[in-house]
């Protein structure tokens, strides 16, 4: 893992996400890129394709704000926390690969920017939106669906650097398998890994024992913890607590699902209700 991306605004939850992200960057020796997105000055009138979707929502939410001041405040926050973390500020990666902090500003809306900056990173870090946090919710949606990279979603409250003990939510699906592959750098760096299985394994995919065997090829030793599967979301949280884990790794739904189904069931619970750090990967199938 070499590039960690954090969307930045001058908000308390962004400050918390930055502090945790710099901690993760230190563990992995990674560069950290702070990206601030500001609207086009004529976004409400001239931006092509403006309809009732993300661009229109973004323009409405930014109406009446001062983009220059917002950019200045966001950059000041980024540079302050980078200094506290000991990351040197730079405009580009260093030739000697020493970790640096790089500031970026992009003009547009989250749905246009995330498909550009997301694939050019190894990990995205965001905080869960606060209740009514519509701007943060837009970034979460676009980062999850279109960044093509794993997303580390953090609680609003400050947490210790996650990844010491990872709980893998395993359901034999392609999404879970791809999440494991995407999260391999963090799995390799973890002190402990537990595979959580809710209910019987009757699907056609690999069972938890197969996953554990696969992880051993990568030098990762994993335990297996099971529950009945009657209430998967609640049982998963209990397995998380029982293992004393500090990070949940799981797959998100594939891209062809409609939005209402993307945020249904376990994914919705983890995104909206669970107060724990989670590493998600949306396969985009």
TIDO-272695 format. One line per field, with one value per residue: residue number from 0; residue in three letters; chain; z, y, x of N, C-alpha, C, O in turn. Coordinates in steps of 0.02 Angstrom, whole numbers, plus 50000, padded with zeros to 5 digits. Example, Ala and Ser with C-alpha at 12.3 -4.5 7.8 and 13.67 -1.06 7.14 Angstrom:
<recs>
marlo <- (0/1);
drenlo <- (Ala/Ser);
lumro <- (A/A);
nzz <- (50390/50354);
nyy <- (49716/49888);
nxx <- (50660/50642);
cazz <- (50390/50357);
cayy <- (49775/49947);
caxx <- (50615/50684);
czz <- (50390/50394);
cyy <- (49835/50002);
cxx <- (50660/50645);
ozz <- (50423/50402);
oyy <- (49834/50057);
oxx <- (50712/50670);
</recs>
This chain:
<recs>
marlo <- (0/1/2/3/4/5/6/7/8/9/10/11/12/13/14/15/16/17/18/19/20/21/22/23/24/25/26/27/28/29/30/31/32/33/34/35/36/37/38/39/40/41/42/43/44/45/46/47/48/49/50/51/52/53/54/55/56/57/58/59/60/61/62/63/64/65/66/67/68/69/70/71/72/73/74/75/76/77/78/79/80/81/82/83/84/85/86/87/88/89/90/91/92/93/94/95/96/97/98/99/100/101/102/103/104/105/106/107/108/109/110/111/112/113/114/115/116/117/118/119/120/121/122/123/124/125/126/127/128/129/130/131/132/133/134/135/136/137/138/139/140/141/142/143/144/145/146/147/148/149/150/151/152/153/154/155/156/157/158/159/160/161/162/163/164/165/166/167/168/169/170/171/172/173/174/175/176/177/178/179/180/181/182/183/184/185/186/187/188/189/190/191/192/193/194/195/196/197/198/199/200/201/202/203/204/205/206/207/208/209/210/211/212/213/214/215/216/217/218/219/220/221/222/223/224/225/226/227/228/229/230/231/232/233/234/235/236/237/238/239/240/241/242/243/244/245/246/247/248/249/250/251/252/253/254/255/256/257/258/259/260/261/262/263/264/265/266/267/268/269/270/271/272/273/274/275/276/277/278/279/280/281/282/283/284);
drenlo <- (Unk/Unk/Unk/Unk/Unk/Unk/Unk/Unk/Unk/Unk/Unk/Unk/Unk/Unk/Unk/Unk/Unk/Unk/Unk/Unk/Unk/Unk/Unk/Unk/Unk/Unk/Unk/Unk/Unk/Unk/Unk/Unk/Unk/Unk/Unk/Unk/Unk/Unk/Unk/Unk/Unk/Unk/Unk/Unk/Unk/Unk/Unk/Unk/Unk/Unk/Unk/Unk/Unk/Unk/Unk/Unk/Unk/Unk/Unk/Unk/Unk/Unk/Unk/Unk/Unk/Unk/Unk/Unk/Unk/Unk/Unk/Unk/Unk/Unk/Unk/Unk/Unk/Unk/Unk/Unk/Unk/Unk/Unk/Unk/Unk/Unk/Unk/Unk/Unk/Unk/Unk/Unk/Unk/Unk/Unk/Unk/Unk/Unk/Unk/Unk/Unk/Unk/Unk/Unk/Unk/Unk/Unk/Unk/Unk/Unk/Unk/Unk/Unk/Unk/Unk/Unk/Unk/Unk/Unk/Unk/Unk/Unk/Unk/Unk/Unk/Unk/Unk/Unk/Unk/Unk/Unk/Unk/Unk/Unk/Unk/Unk/Unk/Unk/Unk/Unk/Unk/Unk/Unk/Unk/Unk/Unk/Unk/Unk/Unk/Unk/Unk/Unk/Unk/Unk/Unk/Unk/Unk/Unk/Unk/Unk/Unk/Unk/Unk/Unk/Unk/Unk/Unk/Unk/Unk/Unk/Unk/Unk/Unk/Unk/Unk/Unk/Unk/Unk/Unk/Unk/Unk/Unk/Unk/Unk/Unk/Unk/Unk/Unk/Unk/Unk/Unk/Unk/Unk/Unk/Unk/Unk/Unk/Unk/Unk/Unk/Unk/Unk/Unk/Unk/Unk/Unk/Unk/Unk/Unk/Unk/Unk/Unk/Unk/Unk/Unk/Unk/Unk/Unk/Unk/Unk/Unk/Unk/Unk/Unk/Unk/Unk/Unk/Unk/Unk/Unk/Unk/Unk/Unk/Unk/Unk/Unk/Unk/Unk/Unk/Unk/Unk/Unk/Unk/Unk/Unk/Unk/Unk/Unk/Unk/Unk/Unk/Unk/Unk/Unk/Unk/Unk/Unk/Unk/Unk/Unk/Unk/Unk/Unk/Unk/Unk/Unk/Unk/Unk/Unk/Unk/Unk/Unk/Unk/Unk/Unk/Unk/Unk/Unk/Unk/Unk/Unk/Unk/Unk/Unk/Unk);
lumro <- (A/A/A/A/A/A/A/A/A/A/A/A/A/A/A/A/A/A/A/A/A/A/A/A/A/A/A/A/A/A/A/A/A/A/A/A/A/A/A/A/A/A/A/A/A/A/A/A/A/A/A/A/A/A/A/A/A/A/A/A/A/A/A/A/A/A/A/A/A/A/A/A/A/A/A/A/A/A/A/A/A/A/A/A/A/A/A/A/A/A/A/A/A/A/A/A/A/A/A/A/A/A/A/A/A/A/A/A/A/A/A/A/A/A/A/A/A/A/A/A/A/A/A/A/A/A/A/A/A/A/A/A/A/A/A/A/A/A/A/A/A/A/A/A/A/A/A/A/A/A/A/A/A/A/A/A/A/A/A/A/A/A/A/A/A/A/A/A/A/A/A/A/A/A/A/A/A/A/A/A/A/A/A/A/A/A/A/A/A/A/A/A/A/A/A/A/A/A/A/A/A/A/A/A/A/A/A/A/A/A/A/A/A/A/A/A/A/A/A/A/A/A/A/A/A/A/A/A/A/A/A/A/A/A/A/A/A/A/A/A/A/A/A/A/A/A/A/A/A/A/A/A/A/A/A/A/A/A/A/A/A/A/A/A/A/A/A/A/A/A/A/A/A/A/A/A/A/A/A/A/A/A/A/A/A);
nzz <- (50000/49949/49924/50004/50006/50059/50064/50096/50201/50298/50428/50583/50579/50469/50515/50612/50529/50453/50550/50591/50467/50438/50537/50490/50371/50421/50475/50358/50282/50187/50064/50092/50022/50022/49969/49911/49858/49759/49702/49530/49477/49401/49416/49441/49327/49204/49201/49109/49085/49203/49307/49399/49485/49569/49536/49535/49667/49733/49687/49742/49880/49896/49870/49903/49980/50012/49902/49892/50022/50089/50029/50071/50211/50222/50172/50267/50380/50337/50321/50450/50524/50455/50489/50628/50624/50575/50440/50296/50199/50025/49846/49759/49745/49834/49772/49846/49907/50034/50149/50111/50125/50021/49943/49857/49747/49673/49546/49528/49549/49673/49605/49484/49516/49602/49524/49458/49548/49640/49582/49567/49685/49830/49942/50016/50139/50246/50357/50439/50384/50479/50557/50444/50370/50223/50122/50159/50144/50006/49963/50023/49955/49822/49836/49879/49773/49653/49661/49647/49734/49896/50039/50188/50315/50446/50618/50683/50802/50869/50838/50883/50781/50658/50622/50691/50741/50635/50584/50472/50374/50314/50182/50078/49954/49795/49813/49946/49932/49843/49922/50021/49945/49905/50029/50070/50098/50225/50298/50299/50378/50500/50675/50715/50641/50615/50549/50518/50521/50485/50511/50420/50298/50148/50019/49848/49847/49915/50077/50250/50302/50186/50151/50260/50236/50115/50156/50232/50137/50110/50222/50328/50475/50525/50635/50656/50681/50728/50706/50727/50623/50619/50645/50560/50558/50693/50754/50693/50746/50878/50867/50828/50942/51033/50981/51007/50906/50797/50673/50542/50399/50244/50099/49981/49891/49716/49568/49481/49555/49606/49682/49800/49843/49862/49981/50076/50206/50277/50230/50235/50374/50422/50359/50404/50538/50624/50742/50712/50645/50472/50334/50172/50013/49853/49720/49592/49494);
nyy <- (49941/50105/50230/50331/50401/50542/50625/50797/50920/51067/51006/50930/50788/50759/50796/50697/50583/50610/50607/50472/50413/50456/50385/50254/50267/50282/50155/50079/50141/50236/50362/50505/50575/50720/50773/50902/50948/51065/51163/51201/51369/51408/51304/51283/51325/51303/51179/51031/50905/50923/50877/50797/50727/50685/50797/50904/50900/50925/51055/51125/51107/51174/51303/51475/51465/51502/51461/51483/51517/51400/51307/51356/51342/51204/51158/51212/51138/51009/51024/51056/50939/50847/50893/50869/50732/50702/50690/50741/50885/50889/50911/50809/50629/50566/50529/50439/50367/50398/50427/50550/50696/50751/50882/50907/50992/50986/51028/51019/50895/50768/50647/50659/50679/50574/50451/50481/50514/50410/50278/50303/50280/50179/50156/50224/50341/50383/50468/50412/50485/50615/50628/50695/50743/50786/50819/50743/50619/50610/50599/50478/50387/50399/50366/50234/50169/50204/50225/50116/50057/49992/50048/50130/50152/50257/50279/50422/50466/50480/50351/50222/50180/50074/49896/49810/49694/49605/49572/49465/49469/49335/49258/49169/49231/49315/49449/49456/49381/49461/49573/49525/49503/49636/49693/49636/49696/49755/49645/49568/49648/49643/49597/49495/49391/49357/49250/49276/49190/49189/49087/48931/48862/48848/48885/48893/48939/48958/48889/48944/48876/48851/48981/49016/48929/48980/49108/49074/49048/49175/49208/49237/49199/49137/49131/49050/49103/49071/49096/49077/49135/49190/49323/49411/49539/49585/49476/49478/49594/49554/49449/49523/49600/49497/49444/49548/49636/49767/49811/49785/49686/49679/49635/49741/49764/49720/49822/49818/49810/49894/50057/50055/49925/49915/49980/49896/49778/49694/49776/49904/49914/49911/50025/50130/50114/50037/50064/50051/50034/49997/49905/49915/49843/49875/49782/49814/49736);
nxx <- (50042/50036/49978/49866/49707/49615/49466/49445/49377/49349/49303/49251/49239/49316/49441/49461/49462/49575/49678/49674/49698/49829/49893/49873/49945/50073/50098/50104/50197/50156/50114/50009/49869/49779/49624/49530/49371/49295/49155/49119/49124/49016/48928/48792/48733/48806/48871/48892/48767/48699/48574/48449/48528/48682/48764/48673/48628/48748/48780/48672/48695/48814/48782/48792/48905/49080/49195/49335/49374/49334/49420/49544/49533/49517/49639/49726/49689/49727/49868/49906/49874/49952/50079/50077/50075/50198/50223/50303/50267/50235/50242/50242/50274/50418/50582/50657/50561/50516/50384/50260/50154/50028/49943/49790/49678/49520/49406/49234/49107/49068/49033/49097/49230/49275/49283/49400/49506/49498/49533/49667/49731/49770/49694/49549/49496/49367/49253/49103/48951/48877/48715/48605/48709/48732/48825/48939/48879/48860/48992/49026/48941/48989/49124/49115/49048/49112/49250/49332/49420/49473/49381/49403/49301/49261/49207/49116/49172/49339/49454/49572/49714/49657/49666/49745/49684/49590/49426/49354/49214/49133/49049/49051/49040/49072/49095/49143/49259/49334/49348/49433/49549/49574/49598/49716/49847/49825/49782/49899/49979/49918/49906/49823/49696/49526/49405/49238/49087/48919/48794/48751/48865/48819/48831/48899/49027/49198/49227/49247/49356/49429/49462/49543/49650/49696/49738/49848/49944/49985/50052/49970/49890/49735/49596/49434/49271/49104/48925/48745/48671/48545/48514/48609/48676/48675/48737/48861/48917/48927/49019/49127/49152/49179/49297/49380/49411/49472/49441/49328/49316/49238/49139/49053/48897/48877/48895/48784/48670/48522/48508/48429/48443/48577/48601/48540/48497/48636/48742/48686/48666/48798/48852/48770/48731/48813/48940/49079/49247/49262/49319/49281/49244/49193/49152/49111/49049);
cazz <- (50000/49944/49917/50041/49987/50107/50047/50152/50211/50366/50470/50637/50559/50423/50557/50641/50476/50435/50602/50587/50403/50445/50576/50444/50325/50457/50480/50293/50245/50128/50054/50104/49978/50043/49909/49923/49798/49761/49644/49476/49494/49364/49415/49441/49262/49144/49200/49066/49116/49267/49310/49467/49520/49615/49519/49558/49741/49753/49674/49792/49946/49897/49856/49956/50014/49983/49884/49907/50094/50107/50007/50115/50278/50216/50164/50332/50422/50312/50335/50523/50547/50425/50531/50691/50611/50554/50367/50261/50144/49961/49788/49721/49783/49837/49736/49894/49932/50102/50148/50110/50123/49959/49940/49792/49742/49611/49533/49502/49599/49694/49556/49430/49543/49633/49475/49434/49601/49676/49553/49571/49754/49854/49997/50032/50210/50260/50417/50427/50387/50536/50539/50406/50336/50153/50083/50175/50117/49935/49956/50041/49900/49762/49853/49883/49710/49592/49670/49626/49784/49962/50076/50260/50342/50517/50657/50695/50857/50854/50857/50874/50713/50651/50584/50735/50739/50583/50578/50403/50367/50259/50163/50018/49895/49756/49844/50004/49908/49816/49979/50053/49902/49909/50096/50088/50133/50296/50328/50311/50430/50563/50726/50718/50594/50630/50497/50549/50479/50515/50482/50385/50234/50098/49952/49805/49853/49965/50147/50292/50307/50124/50156/50307/50202/50065/50191/50255/50081/50114/50287/50375/50513/50542/50671/50629/50732/50695/50740/50696/50561/50621/50640/50541/50577/50765/50770/50670/50795/50938/50851/50827/51012/51063/50956/51024/50842/50789/50604/50506/50326/50211/50031/49968/49835/49650/49539/49443/49600/49610/49742/49859/49866/49883/50051/50113/50245/50315/50207/50264/50446/50434/50337/50436/50608/50665/50762/50712/50582/50425/50269/50122/49943/49805/49663/49529/49443);
cayy <- (50000/50163/50292/50335/50461/50565/50687/50843/50984/51091/50979/50888/50718/50754/50798/50631/50536/50624/50583/50400/50395/50465/50328/50197/50281/50269/50082/50049/50180/50261/50433/50522/50628/50754/50798/50946/50957/51126/51166/51249/51432/51412/51236/51282/51347/51283/51112/50985/50847/50939/50857/50789/50681/50708/50864/50952/50901/50958/51126/51153/51107/51223/51370/51524/51455/51535/51407/51499/51511/51329/51274/51379/51312/51132/51148/51226/51080/50954/51037/51052/50869/50815/50912/50833/50661/50695/50680/50800/50909/50886/50919/50746/50577/50573/50477/50389/50334/50419/50448/50622/50719/50789/50916/50915/51022/50969/51066/50976/50866/50703/50593/50668/50678/50510/50402/50500/50511/50347/50225/50322/50271/50110/50153/50287/50345/50431/50458/50404/50548/50630/50632/50756/50763/50768/50823/50683/50561/50608/50573/50407/50350/50398/50329/50163/50141/50221/50236/50054/50041/49981/50108/50124/50196/50265/50311/50494/50474/50462/50282/50204/50158/50007/49847/49765/49630/49613/49522/49459/49444/49288/49227/49128/49268/49346/49514/49444/49359/49518/49616/49496/49518/49708/49710/49595/49732/49765/49579/49548/49690/49634/49550/49438/49392/49309/49244/49271/49157/49192/49037/48875/48877/48804/48913/48858/48968/48929/48893/48980/48837/48862/49048/49014/48897/49028/49161/49048/49057/49244/49218/49261/49147/49160/49090/49051/49112/49060/49110/49040/49167/49211/49396/49418/49603/49586/49424/49501/49642/49516/49414/49576/49616/49437/49438/49609/49661/49840/49826/49736/49685/49646/49656/49776/49735/49735/49884/49811/49815/49961/50092/50034/49861/49925/49997/49855/49724/49701/49834/49963/49915/49929/50093/50181/50104/50008/50114/50021/50044/49943/49909/49891/49844/49868/49750/49846/49690);
caxx <- (50000/50079/49941/49803/49671/49565/49430/49455/49344/49363/49250/49280/49245/49373/49501/49469/49481/49644/49723/49677/49729/49901/49917/49877/50000/50136/50106/50117/50246/50120/50099/49939/49845/49718/49590/49472/49330/49255/49111/49132/49090/48953/48901/48719/48707/48842/48901/48854/48738/48669/48504/48425/48572/48733/48787/48623/48630/48811/48772/48626/48726/48868/48756/48802/48969/49138/49240/49405/49384/49328/49482/49598/49524/49529/49712/49758/49677/49770/49938/49916/49874/50011/50135/50072/50089/50267/50227/50328/50226/50270/50198/50245/50309/50491/50619/50680/50500/50498/50314/50247/50084/50019/49879/49760/49612/49486/49345/49182/49062/49095/49023/49146/49299/49294/49307/49466/49557/49493/49574/49738/49751/49765/49646/49515/49477/49315/49213/49031/48915/48833/48645/48593/48770/48718/48887/48977/48844/48875/49060/49025/48911/49032/49185/49100/49024/49149/49322/49366/49472/49443/49362/49404/49248/49274/49154/49124/49219/49408/49471/49642/49729/49629/49704/49783/49647/49540/49373/49332/49145/49138/48985/49064/49021/49125/49110/49185/49325/49370/49365/49492/49606/49588/49622/49774/49901/49808/49781/49968/50008/49881/49931/49776/49640/49473/49354/49172/49036/48853/48750/48782/48898/48787/48840/48947/49094/49243/49208/49294/49418/49466/49490/49599/49706/49721/49774/49913/49991/50010/50083/49919/49856/49669/49548/49366/49219/49039/48862/48690/48649/48475/48517/48679/48706/48686/48785/48927/48943/48946/49081/49177/49168/49208/49365/49416/49437/49469/49424/49288/49327/49182/49124/48990/48861/48904/48869/48722/48612/48494/48531/48391/48468/48646/48600/48493/48524/48698/48780/48654/48679/48868/48864/48730/48714/48867/48989/49146/49283/49249/49353/49233/49265/49139/49185/49092/49029);
czz <- (50000/49943/49954/50025/50039/50079/50107/50146/50283/50412/50524/50617/50510/50463/50588/50589/50456/50487/50600/50523/50406/50488/50533/50395/50357/50461/50414/50253/50182/50125/50068/50062/50007/49983/49929/49857/49806/49698/49592/49491/49458/49364/49411/49372/49203/49143/49158/49104/49182/49265/49382/49510/49564/49600/49544/49634/49765/49744/49726/49861/49952/49885/49916/49994/49978/49966/49901/49981/50116/50088/50054/50183/50276/50211/50230/50379/50402/50332/50409/50546/50517/50467/50598/50682/50590/50480/50335/50205/50080/49905/49746/49763/49781/49801/49783/49928/50005/50101/50152/50112/50064/49958/49868/49798/49674/49606/49501/49557/49616/49642/49497/49455/49568/49582/49446/49488/49637/49647/49555/49643/49772/49908/50005/50106/50218/50328/50398/50430/50451/50511/50504/50368/50262/50109/50095/50146/50042/49923/49972/49983/49841/49776/49853/49814/49651/49601/49650/49673/49851/49999/50151/50288/50418/50554/50664/50750/50836/50879/50849/50803/50704/50612/50626/50735/50691/50585/50507/50401/50304/50245/50097/49953/49858/49788/49904/49983/49881/49871/50014/50011/49906/49976/50116/50120/50207/50332/50344/50368/50498/50610/50730/50668/50615/50572/50531/50499/50516/50479/50445/50318/50181/50027/49912/49813/49907/50036/50187/50299/50244/50126/50203/50276/50151/50100/50215/50199/50082/50182/50340/50409/50538/50583/50638/50686/50698/50740/50701/50632/50561/50615/50624/50565/50651/50784/50749/50720/50859/50927/50851/50898/51045/51043/50978/50961/50841/50717/50575/50432/50293/50140/50029/49906/49768/49618/49505/49488/49600/49678/49805/49887/49889/49957/50089/50155/50282/50294/50236/50338/50459/50415/50382/50512/50651/50680/50764/50646/50536/50360/50218/50054/49899/49740/49596/49475/49416);
cyy <- (50062/50230/50288/50403/50478/50627/50733/50905/51004/51071/50935/50816/50708/50756/50730/50580/50547/50597/50507/50378/50404/50409/50266/50205/50266/50194/50053/50087/50211/50337/50445/50583/50656/50787/50839/50957/51020/51132/51214/51312/51441/51345/51235/51298/51310/51212/51064/50926/50860/50923/50852/50745/50715/50779/50917/50957/50939/51034/51159/51158/51158/51294/51416/51516/51493/51482/51421/51492/51439/51292/51293/51346/51237/51118/51161/51168/51022/50965/51034/50980/50830/50831/50875/50759/50649/50678/50745/50819/50909/50894/50856/50693/50587/50514/50422/50352/50348/50446/50524/50634/50766/50818/50922/50953/51005/51009/51020/50954/50796/50648/50599/50659/50609/50457/50419/50489/50443/50293/50240/50320/50198/50101/50222/50284/50400/50417/50448/50473/50555/50632/50698/50781/50745/50772/50761/50621/50555/50578/50498/50365/50343/50360/50254/50133/50151/50231/50175/50034/50027/50047/50093/50176/50197/50294/50386/50507/50453/50391/50273/50180/50087/49961/49801/49696/49640/49555/49522/49431/49400/49254/49188/49165/49295/49412/49506/49423/49417/49568/49591/49512/49592/49728/49672/49634/49742/49697/49555/49586/49679/49587/49488/49448/49338/49309/49232/49242/49158/49142/48982/48896/48828/48830/48876/48883/48935/48939/48929/48942/48846/48931/49049/48982/48944/49083/49138/49053/49127/49259/49244/49202/49173/49108/49096/49056/49108/49081/49076/49071/49189/49287/49416/49483/49605/49535/49444/49550/49605/49478/49463/49592/49557/49429/49495/49637/49738/49860/49768/49742/49648/49673/49694/49745/49757/49792/49876/49813/49887/49991/50067/49969/49866/49939/49960/49805/49740/49762/49898/49969/49938/50002/50144/50175/50080/50060/50087/50034/49984/49957/49876/49891/49829/49842/49782/49798/49702);
cxx <- (50045/50042/49874/49771/49618/49531/49430/49411/49359/49305/49282/49288/49302/49439/49514/49491/49553/49693/49730/49713/49805/49931/49923/49935/50067/50150/50130/50170/50218/50119/50025/49921/49780/49686/49529/49436/49288/49213/49137/49094/49024/48916/48825/48690/48739/48868/48860/48827/48703/48595/48482/48469/48623/48755/48738/48623/48691/48806/48727/48657/48782/48845/48766/48867/49024/49190/49313/49420/49381/49392/49539/49593/49539/49604/49748/49749/49723/49843/49953/49921/49933/50073/50135/50090/50161/50275/50250/50282/50267/50218/50196/50280/50385/50525/50643/50623/50485/50426/50306/50172/50075/49948/49855/49694/49583/49422/49293/49134/49088/49088/49071/49218/49319/49316/49376/49519/49556/49538/49649/49763/49745/49712/49615/49494/49426/49285/49140/48998/48876/48761/48632/48654/48767/48781/48929/48945/48856/48944/49063/48997/48959/49097/49172/49086/49072/49223/49363/49422/49438/49433/49363/49356/49254/49214/49167/49174/49289/49422/49546/49652/49705/49676/49746/49751/49589/49490/49349/49261/49142/49071/48990/49051/49083/49145/49156/49255/49366/49389/49428/49554/49625/49617/49684/49831/49887/49806/49852/50000/49975/49917/49888/49721/49590/49423/49286/49122/48970/48808/48787/48812/48873/48796/48893/49018/49135/49217/49262/49360/49461/49499/49550/49661/49738/49763/49843/49965/50022/50042/50035/49886/49789/49631/49480/49317/49151/48981/48806/48665/48577/48468/48589/48711/48723/48740/48855/48958/48965/49011/49140/49200/49203/49281/49410/49449/49433/49455/49384/49302/49270/49174/49058/48958/48891/48864/48801/48660/48587/48510/48494/48418/48541/48648/48545/48531/48588/48739/48752/48669/48751/48881/48831/48724/48772/48919/49059/49181/49272/49287/49307/49265/49205/49170/49168/49070/48960);
ozz <- (50045/49960/49937/50030/50060/50070/50164/50094/50323/50433/50512/50634/50509/50445/50590/50603/50444/50469/50607/50523/50378/50476/50539/50380/50325/50452/50414/50197/50130/50176/50059/50066/50015/49949/49959/49807/49854/49645/49607/49515/49482/49318/49381/49359/49158/49090/49169/49151/49215/49225/49423/49566/49593/49646/49571/49661/49812/49788/49750/49896/50007/49890/49973/50037/49921/50010/49923/50001/50158/50127/50073/50210/50322/50242/50247/50416/50445/50356/50430/50584/50549/50478/50621/50728/50587/50459/50344/50167/50080/49916/49702/49813/49732/49801/49763/49972/50035/50056/50190/50102/50059/49970/49823/49848/49623/49656/49452/49605/49578/49635/49463/49418/49555/49596/49414/49475/49663/49684/49545/49660/49734/49918/50001/50131/50200/50354/50346/50472/50475/50451/50532/50338/50240/50064/50048/50126/50016/49878/49938/49964/49814/49731/49829/49798/49605/49552/49636/49653/49863/49992/50174/50285/50450/50523/50652/50747/50790/50934/50814/50768/50738/50574/50600/50730/50706/50587/50482/50423/50248/50290/50065/49900/49886/49789/49913/50013/49895/49866/50034/50039/49909/49980/50174/50167/50248/50391/50397/50403/50549/50589/50746/50652/50630/50549/50568/50443/50571/50422/50440/50286/50170/49979/49939/49789/49942/50052/50161/50302/50249/50104/50187/50287/50145/50076/50218/50214/50058/50197/50391/50375/50570/50568/50596/50735/50645/50801/50647/50589/50508/50582/50669/50589/50670/50826/50783/50734/50890/50972/50871/50911/51083/51083/50970/50962/50879/50701/50582/50404/50313/50123/50068/49872/49765/49638/49501/49463/49596/49726/49857/49947/49931/49993/50129/50143/50313/50337/50260/50362/50503/50450/50397/50546/50709/50635/50812/50595/50558/50335/50220/50038/49906/49709/49549/49416/49373);
oyy <- (50072/50281/50247/50455/50435/50678/50712/50937/50963/51113/50904/50784/50655/50721/50707/50539/50499/50566/50481/50331/50363/50388/50229/50157/50241/50172/50008/50068/50213/50371/50401/50635/50619/50827/50814/50974/51028/51108/51262/51309/51477/51330/51189/51287/51287/51187/51057/50901/50814/50951/50897/50727/50768/50819/50968/51012/50978/51072/51214/51207/51182/51340/51397/51558/51514/51460/51376/51464/51417/51250/51250/51323/51210/51072/51125/51150/50991/50919/51012/50962/50786/50787/50853/50729/50592/50656/50797/50776/50927/50885/50849/50711/50614/50458/50364/50311/50313/50484/50558/50588/50815/50783/50939/50947/51009/51023/50985/50990/50768/50607/50549/50635/50587/50420/50377/50457/50422/50263/50195/50353/50158/50046/50272/50230/50458/50362/50474/50514/50508/50638/50752/50834/50695/50732/50730/50574/50499/50537/50460/50315/50289/50325/50216/50078/50111/50245/50181/49997/50049/50094/50048/50236/50144/50329/50409/50554/50412/50373/50310/50162/50042/49984/49756/49645/49678/49497/49574/49375/49425/49225/49175/49134/49298/49430/49545/49444/49422/49600/49630/49532/49609/49775/49676/49608/49736/49693/49526/49560/49703/49543/49434/49504/49282/49362/49183/49266/49132/49153/48984/48943/48775/48799/48833/48850/48890/48992/48943/48973/48847/48940/49080/49005/48946/49101/49177/49060/49137/49317/49271/49159/49226/49049/49140/49017/49139/49083/49048/49034/49205/49311/49435/49483/49624/49549/49427/49546/49623/49474/49446/49597/49566/49408/49492/49660/49768/49920/49710/49797/49592/49727/49681/49704/49808/49806/49925/49819/49934/49955/50059/49958/49827/49915/49989/49791/49793/49796/49941/50023/49980/50037/50196/50225/50101/50097/50099/50045/49926/50013/49815/49933/49778/49877/49776/49816/49666);
oxx <- (50086/50071/49832/49803/49580/49565/49417/49408/49380/49265/49334/49338/49333/49487/49571/49535/49589/49743/49785/49753/49842/49988/49972/49971/50113/50207/50172/50187/50251/50122/49984/49953/49731/49719/49482/49467/49251/49234/49173/49037/48980/48878/48796/48631/48704/48887/48800/48858/48679/48557/48495/48450/48609/48763/48759/48618/48688/48826/48741/48647/48797/48885/48750/48882/49016/49226/49349/49471/49421/49416/49579/49644/49569/49629/49795/49795/49754/49875/50007/49966/49961/50115/50187/50118/50184/50329/50219/50259/50326/50158/50153/50313/50412/50500/50649/50634/50444/50409/50340/50132/50112/49899/49894/49659/49618/49389/49308/49123/49127/49133/49084/49260/49375/49363/49407/49570/49607/49577/49690/49812/49718/49687/49650/49477/49439/49290/49118/49014/48845/48749/48645/48651/48796/48788/48953/48980/48862/48953/49098/49027/48968/49122/49214/49109/49072/49258/49423/49467/49382/49472/49329/49369/49252/49174/49222/49214/49297/49402/49580/49605/49730/49719/49780/49786/49543/49510/49325/49250/49149/49041/48939/49050/49137/49204/49203/49305/49426/49441/49470/49605/49684/49657/49704/49862/49933/49824/49864/50043/50000/49954/49913/49701/49609/49402/49278/49116/48964/48787/48849/48787/48901/48771/48928/49065/49111/49189/49316/49413/49522/49556/49601/49717/49799/49816/49890/50025/50077/50057/50057/49856/49787/49634/49469/49321/49141/48985/48819/48639/48550/48422/48627/48768/48778/48783/48904/49018/49014/49053/49195/49260/49251/49323/49471/49506/49396/49457/49402/49301/49254/49198/49013/48990/48926/48808/48763/48604/48626/48525/48525/48416/48563/48692/48509/48589/48595/48767/48789/48684/48762/48917/48860/48714/48779/48941/49095/49147/49273/49287/49297/49307/49172/49210/49206/49072/48937);
</recs>
